[in-house]
Amino acid sequence: MAPPVLLVVGPPKVGKTSLLQRFLHGQCDSNPKPSIGMETGMTWHLDPESALFAELRQLLPQQGIDFELMEIGGREPVHREMPRGRYVCGLMLCYDCRDRTSFLRLWHVLCRHRMDRHMEISASSVAAKGALAAVLCATKSDQGPSLVSEEEVKLFASANDLEVVKTSAHNGQGVRWAFQTLALRALEAEMERRCHSDQDRCLDPARAFALPCGLDVCPELTGLTNPPCLRRCEPQRGVPATEDYVEVLDPEGQVLCDPRSLEQCLQQNLLHRAVHVWLCVPRSGALLLRKWQKGLKHPGRWGPSCHTEIRCYGAGDGHAAEVSTQSAERALEEQLGLAPSQVGELIHCFSCQMSDGSCQELLDVYLAPLSKAGLPPLALQEDEEVDWVFFAHVLSPEFARAGRLFYYNNVYRRALARRMRDHAIPEDVHHAFALDLDAQLSSPPLAAALRCPAAEAVPPAPGPNPPVAVR
């Protein structure tokens, strides 16, 4: 299968050939021959290790992707068309920042290529082709002040949804940035096309365009209250989601990119939100541990009573994003077969960030106190086990070092231990576990953890996460 094409276009003598030579070979001729017709046969392999942006690394497959770079000569652009039979996914619009005429001609060049893309779209499938990603590339930026004002460039870029990059083939400034920016925009457009294609597969054209159609066209629609394809990866109205998506966050907790599946988050070390729920008897300091053999996280290890991710789609009618309490209630029902009414009110204990290899989580931890009626019957899988333990034992460093427990950091240990300590009653602890509460709390490791000042409880950013490139 031929690789997708990134097309370098623009008026003549703006430096397109030199730009490609510098990018592919690290150097360029001082006086290259003018391109006539279409220059092909230039392949570029892009892998996650060479990506400049965190967003690009997250979109690339582990083995990378190949692009074919093509250049269209600038003479007589009205007769130049996209290469037939090839999928052009990105357009590099080049102009000489020292030549205003070359910039003004870009309106026509861009219009021509977008019209070509529009004519390729099949009438039977509105999502057959993605939007044509494009980058506005100012060349020869090392040769003095630009004769095109910043206001003109911003106006053109804003009107046509373009990224702007300044480059110089002479010294290499901005060249890699320009091509990787174009690759990022192309991959984002392809992801959006695939999401829309999945959602539109069963839709007639009226619904696929998400237009406010009349009852004679689409009887079940009354307007645009819930248009399909409004958000990426959102399931079609009335159809259950085929995959659970989670939000991807940066180390500051801000949304980094489009939703990803849990498998993608674990493969690419992406930070995402999750919840832990501990069934507990606060007066006796008892926590319910659960061990599961199957699952993407912590298989074969003892962990909290429930553990799940906060999904982008799933609350209410299946289209609203969950809040963490809804995720906790869903985990109780799916993993233990318990309705929220069968346990006490969920108590948000603390939140922290944890890093366990490729599993990067921003956790909300909940306690679910049991009533006097005790533990209701649990609906466990055949390979699952549960066990009641005293909180000081499960949070002790010796227990963690045994290798049979889920990973937690000092912030997690300290916050959970303090909360359980504050509610434990010595008589109840002795009755349930035959233990002296004061003796347990005075053990050196746990006592040191409980004495740590609160200011030290701020978790560091997870190690495996690469720095985030903010553009």
Residue pairs with C-beta under 8 A, 6 or more apart in sequence:
2 68
2 86
2 87
3 43
3 65
3 66
3 67
3 68
4 67
4 68
4 87
4 88
4 89
4 90
4 186
5 67
5 68
5 69
5 70
5 83
5 86
5 87
5 88
5 89
5 90
6 44
6 67
6 68
6 69
6 70
6 88
6 89
6 90
6 91
6 92
6 179
6 182
6 183
6 186
7 70
7 71
7 72
7 82
7 83
7 88
7 90
7 91
7 92
7 113
8 16
8 19
8 20
8 69
8 70
8 71
8 72
8 92
8 94
9 16
9 71
9 72
9 74
9 77
9 80
9 91
9 92
9 93
9 94
9 109
9 113
10 16
10 74
10 92
10 93
10 94
10 95
10 102
10 106
10 109
10 137
11 74
11 77
11 95
11 96
11 99
11 101
11 102
11 105
11 106
11 109
12 34
12 73
12 74
12 75
13 34
13 74
13 96
13 99
13 102
14 74
14 94
14 95
14 96
14 99
14 102
14 139
14 140
15 94
15 96
15 139
15 140
15 169
16 35
16 71
16 74
16 94
16 139
17 28
17 32
17 33
17 34
17 35
17 39
17 71
18 28
18 29
18 32
18 139
18 169
18 170
19 28
19 92
19 94
19 137
19 139
19 167
19 169
19 175
19 178
20 39
20 42
20 69
20 71
21 27
21 28
21 29
21 32
21 169
22 28
22 169
22 172
22 175
23 44
23 69
23 175
23 176
23 179
24 42
24 44
24 69
26 172
28 169
28 170
34 73
34 75
35 71
35 72
35 73
35 74
36 73
36 75
37 72
37 73
38 70
38 71
38 72
38 73
38 80
38 83
39 70
39 71
39 72
39 73
40 68
40 70
40 83
41 68
42 68
42 69
42 70
42 71
43 66
43 67
43 68
43 69
44 66
44 67
44 68
44 69
44 179
45 64
45 65
45 66
46 60
46 64
46 65
46 66
46 67
46 180
46 183
47 60
47 63
47 64
47 65
48 56
48 57
48 60
48 62
48 64
51 57
51 60
51 180
52 176
52 177
52 180
52 469
53 180
53 181
53 184
53 469
53 471
54 250
54 256
54 466
54 467
54 468
54 469
55 184
55 256
55 257
55 469
55 471
56 180
56 183
56 184
56 187
57 268
57 466
58 248
58 256
58 257
58 260
58 264
58 268
58 270
59 184
59 187
59 188
59 191
59 257
60 187
62 267
65 187
67 89
67 90
67 183
68 86
70 83
72 80
73 80
77 105
77 108
77 109
77 112
78 108
78 112
80 112
81 116
82 88
82 113
82 116
82 117
82 120
88 117
88 132
89 130
89 132
89 133
89 186
89 189
89 190
90 132
90 133
90 134
90 135
90 182
90 183
90 185
90 186
91 110
91 113
91 132
91 133
91 134
91 135
91 182
92 134
92 135
92 137
92 178
92 179
92 182
93 106
93 109
93 110
93 134
93 135
93 136
93 137
93 162
94 137
94 139
95 102
95 103
95 105
95 106
95 136
95 137
95 138
95 139
95 148
96 102
96 103
96 138
96 139
96 140
97 103
97 138
97 139
97 140
97 141
97 143
97 146
97 147
97 148
97 166
98 140
98 143
98 144
98 146
98 147
99 147
100 147
100 148
103 148
103 152
103 153
103 156
106 136
106 156
107 156
110 134
110 160
113 132
114 132
117 129
117 132
120 129
121 128
121 129
122 128
122 129
125 197
125 200
126 200
126 205
126 208
126 209
127 193
127 196
127 197
127 200
127 208
128 197
129 193
130 189
130 190
130 192
130 193
131 189
131 192
131 193
132 189
133 182
133 185
133 186
133 188
133 189
134 160
134 161
134 162
134 182
134 185
135 162
135 163
135 164
135 165
135 178
135 181
135 182
135 185
136 153
136 156
136 157
136 162
136 163
136 164
136 165
137 165
137 167
137 178
138 146
138 148
138 153
138 164
138 165
138 166
138 167
139 167
139 168
139 169
140 168
140 169
140 170
141 166
141 167
141 168
141 173
141 174
142 168
142 170
142 171
142 173
143 168
143 170
153 164
154 164
156 162
157 163
157 164
163 181
163 182
163 185
165 174
165 177
165 178
165 181
166 173
166 174
167 173
167 174
167 175
167 177
167 178
168 174
168 175
169 175
181 471
188 258
191 232
191 258
192 232
195 229
195 232
195 233
196 229
199 228
199 229
199 234
199 235
199 236
200 207
200 208
200 228
200 229
202 236
202 239
203 228
203 236
204 218
206 213
206 217
206 218
206 221
207 213
207 218
207 221
207 228
208 228
208 229
210 224
210 227
210 228
210 229
210 230
211 224
212 221
212 223
212 224
213 221
215 221
215 222
226 237
226 319
228 234
228 236
228 237
232 258
232 259
233 245
233 258
233 259
233 312
233 313
234 313
234 319
235 241
235 242
235 313
235 318
235 319
237 319
240 318
241 313
241 314
241 318
243 261
244 261
244 262
244 309
244 311
244 314
245 259
245 260
245 261
245 311
245 312
245 313
246 259
246 260
246 261
246 262
246 265
246 272
246 273
246 309
246 310
246 311
246 312
247 255
247 259
247 272
247 273
247 310
247 312
247 321
248 255
248 256
248 257
248 258
248 259
248 260
248 265
248 270
248 271
248 272
249 255
249 256
249 271
249 272
249 273
249 362
250 256
250 271
250 468
251 271
251 461
251 462
251 465
251 468
253 362
256 270
256 271
256 468
259 312
260 268
260 270
260 272
262 272
262 296
262 309
263 296
264 270
265 271
265 272
265 360
266 296
266 297
266 358
266 359
267 358
268 358
269 358
269 360
269 462
269 464
269 465
269 466
270 360
271 353
271 360
271 361
271 362
271 462
271 465
272 309
272 310
272 360
272 361
272 362
273 309
273 310
273 324
273 361
273 362
273 363
273 364
274 307
274 308
274 309
274 310
274 327
274 361
274 362
274 363
274 364
275 306
275 307
275 308
275 309
275 310
275 324
275 327
275 328
275 331
275 363
275 364
275 365
275 366
276 303
276 304
276 306
276 307
276 363
276 364
276 365
276 366
277 304
277 305
277 306
277 307
277 328
277 331
277 332
277 346
277 366
277 367
277 368
278 287
278 288
278 304
278 305
278 349
278 365
278 366
278 367
278 368
278 416
279 287
279 288
279 305
279 336
279 343
279 368
279 370
279 375
280 286
280 287
280 288
280 367
280 368
280 369
280 370
280 391
280 420
281 369
281 370
281 428
281 432
282 367
282 369
282 420
282 423
282 424
283 423
283 424
283 425
283 428
284 424
284 425
284 428
284 429
284 431
284 432
284 433
285 390
285 391
285 392
285 420
285 421
285 423
285 424
285 428
285 429
285 432
285 433
285 437
286 388
286 389
286 390
286 391
286 432
286 433
287 305
287 388
287 389
287 390
287 391
287 394
287 420
288 305
288 375
288 386
288 387
288 388
289 302
289 303
289 304
289 305
289 386
289 387
289 388
289 389
289 394
290 302
290 303
290 304
290 305
290 306
290 335
290 336
290 380
290 384
290 385
290 386
291 300
291 301
291 302
291 303
291 384
291 385
291 386
291 387
292 298
292 299
292 300
292 303
292 381
292 383
292 384
293 299
293 300
293 383
293 384
294 381
294 383
297 307
297 359
298 307
298 406
298 407
301 404
301 405
301 406
302 387
302 394
302 404
302 405
302 406
303 405
303 406
304 365
304 406
305 335
305 336
305 368
305 386
306 328
306 331
306 332
306 335
306 336
307 331
307 335
307 406
308 327
308 328
308 330
308 331
308 334
308 335
309 327
310 321
310 322
310 323
310 324
310 327
310 364
311 321
311 322
311 327
312 321
312 322
313 319
313 320
313 321
314 320
314 321
314 322
314 326
314 330
315 321
315 322
315 323
315 326
322 330
324 348
324 364
324 366
325 346
325 348
325 366
328 346
328 364
328 366
328 368
329 340
329 346
332 338
332 339
332 340
332 343
332 368
333 339
333 340
336 378
336 379
336 380
337 377
337 378
337 379
337 380
338 376
338 378
340 346
342 376
343 368
343 369
343 370
343 371
343 376
344 368
344 369
344 370
344 371
345 369
346 366
346 367
346 368
347 366
347 367
347 368
347 369
348 364
348 365
348 366
349 365
349 366
349 367
349 415
349 416
349 419
350 365
350 415
350 416
350 419
351 362
351 363
351 364
351 365
352 362
352 363
352 365
352 409
352 411
352 412
352 415
352 457
352 459
353 360
353 361
353 362
353 363
353 459
353 461
353 462
354 360
354 361
354 363
354 407
354 408
354 409
354 412
354 459
354 462
355 361
355 409
355 462
355 463
355 464
355 465
356 407
357 464
358 464
359 407
360 462
360 464
360 465
363 412
365 412
365 415
365 416
367 419
378 386
380 386
390 429
390 432
390 433
390 435
390 440
391 416
391 417
391 420
391 421
391 424
392 417
392 440
392 441
392 443
392 446
393 399
394 405
395 408
395 413
395 416
395 417
395 446
395 449
396 443
396 445
396 446
397 445
398 445
399 405
400 408
409 459
410 449
410 452
411 457
411 458
411 459
413 449
414 449
414 450
414 452
414 457
415 457
417 446
417 449
417 450
418 450
421 441
421 450
424 437
425 437
426 436
426 437
426 438
429 435
429 436
429 437
429 440
430 436
430 437
440 446
441 447
441 450
